[in-house]
């Protein structure tokens, strides 16, 4: 059923503790609960949870995802394996592309990065 519908969500997420600043994953999901995909990506393979900057509901999620990937191609980190959807680019540039192709969206500019920031704080306290 999921492959039969184009309706879904395009997400823009980051993980500054794992990948540094200005690195974003732009992906899509057709799941009824799109945050389940983000939770899945935040699993054991990365040390910190991903932060969601935008979760965009759209009628043709695969098309929007492809349009964004194409328009941001020069910022792609892995240019060999195109299934890796990470881009080193300012969030403002991504949002500009989203709004150009989809319309205005709500987004979160600053990542919470709670676990990462708490870990830094613990490390500072241990060093003191």
C-alpha positions as CSV (number, residue, x, y, z in Angstrom):
1,X,0.0,0.0,0.0
2,X,2.8,2.4,0.9
3,X,4.3,2.2,-2.6
4,X,0.9,2.9,-4.2
5,X,0.5,6.4,-2.8
6,X,2.7,9.4,-3.3
7,X,1.3,11.1,-0.3
8,X,3.8,11.4,2.6
9,X,6.2,13.6,4.4
10,X,9.6,15.1,3.4
11,X,11.8,15.6,6.5
12,X,14.8,17.8,7.1
13,X,16.8,16.5,10.1
14,X,20.2,17.1,11.6
15,X,22.5,15.5,14.2
16,X,25.2,18.0,15.2
17,X,26.7,15.6,17.7
18,X,27.3,13.0,15.1
19,X,27.9,15.0,11.9
20,X,28.6,18.6,12.9
21,X,26.8,21.8,12.0
22,X,25.2,22.5,8.7
23,X,24.8,18.8,7.8
24,X,21.2,17.8,7.0
25,X,19.5,14.7,5.9
26,X,16.6,15.3,3.5
27,X,14.4,12.2,3.2
28,X,10.9,11.1,2.9
29,X,8.5,8.7,4.5
30,X,5.0,7.5,3.7
31,X,4.4,6.2,7.2
32,X,1.3,7.4,9.0
33,X,3.5,8.5,11.9
34,X,6.4,10.2,10.2
35,X,8.3,10.6,13.5
36,X,8.7,6.9,13.6
37,X,11.1,7.2,10.7
38,X,13.2,9.8,12.6
39,X,13.2,7.6,15.7
40,X,14.4,4.7,13.6
41,X,17.2,6.8,12.2
42,X,18.2,7.9,15.7
43,X,18.8,4.3,16.7
44,X,22.0,2.5,17.8
45,X,24.0,3.5,14.7
46,X,24.4,7.1,15.8
47,X,25.5,8.4,19.2
48,X,22.8,11.1,19.5
49,X,19.2,11.5,18.3
50,X,18.3,13.5,15.2
51,X,16.6,16.9,15.5
52,X,13.7,17.7,13.2
53,X,13.9,21.0,11.4
54,X,10.9,20.5,9.2
55,X,8.3,17.8,8.5
56,X,6.5,18.7,5.3
57,X,3.3,16.9,4.5
58,X,2.7,16.7,0.7
59,X,0.7,15.0,-1.9
60,X,3.8,13.8,-3.9
61,X,6.5,13.3,-1.3
62,X,8.9,11.4,-3.7
63,X,8.7,14.2,-6.2
64,X,9.5,16.9,-3.6
65,X,12.3,14.9,-2.2
66,X,13.8,14.4,-5.7
67,X,13.4,18.0,-6.5
68,X,15.2,19.1,-3.3
69,X,18.0,16.5,-3.9
70,X,18.5,17.7,-7.4
71,X,18.5,21.4,-6.6
72,X,21.0,20.8,-3.7
73,X,23.1,18.3,-5.6
74,X,26.3,20.4,-5.3
75,X,26.0,20.2,-1.5
76,X,25.7,16.4,-1.3
77,X,28.3,14.8,0.9
78,X,28.4,11.4,-0.6
79,X,28.5,11.8,-4.4
80,X,29.0,8.1,-5.0
81,X,26.1,6.5,-3.1
82,X,23.1,8.7,-3.9
83,X,20.9,6.8,-1.4
84,X,22.8,8.6,1.3
85,X,20.8,11.8,1.6
86,X,23.1,14.1,3.6
87,X,23.9,17.6,2.5
88,X,26.4,20.1,3.9
89,X,24.5,23.4,3.4
90,X,22.9,26.1,5.4
91,X,19.4,25.4,6.6
92,X,18.2,28.7,5.0
93,X,19.2,27.4,1.6
94,X,17.2,24.2,2.1
95,X,14.2,26.1,3.3
96,X,14.4,28.5,0.3
97,X,14.4,25.5,-2.0
98,X,11.4,24.0,-0.2
99,X,9.4,27.2,-0.3
100,X,10.3,27.7,-4.0
101,X,9.0,24.3,-4.9
102,X,6.3,23.6,-2.3
103,X,5.3,26.8,-0.7
104,X,5.8,28.3,2.8
105,X,6.6,25.8,5.6
106,X,7.2,26.0,9.3
107,X,10.6,25.0,10.4
108,X,12.9,25.0,13.5
109,X,16.1,26.9,12.9
110,X,18.1,25.8,15.9
111,X,18.5,22.1,16.8
112,X,17.8,21.1,20.4
113,X,20.6,18.6,20.4
114,X,19.8,17.8,24.0
115,X,21.8,14.6,24.4
116,X,24.8,16.1,22.7
117,X,24.8,19.4,24.7
118,X,24.3,17.5,27.9
119,X,27.2,15.2,27.1
120,X,29.4,18.2,26.4
121,X,28.4,19.6,29.8
122,X,29.2,16.3,31.6
123,X,32.6,16.2,29.9
124,X,33.3,19.8,30.9
125,X,32.4,19.1,34.5
126,X,34.6,15.9,34.6
127,X,37.5,17.9,33.2
128,X,37.2,20.6,35.9
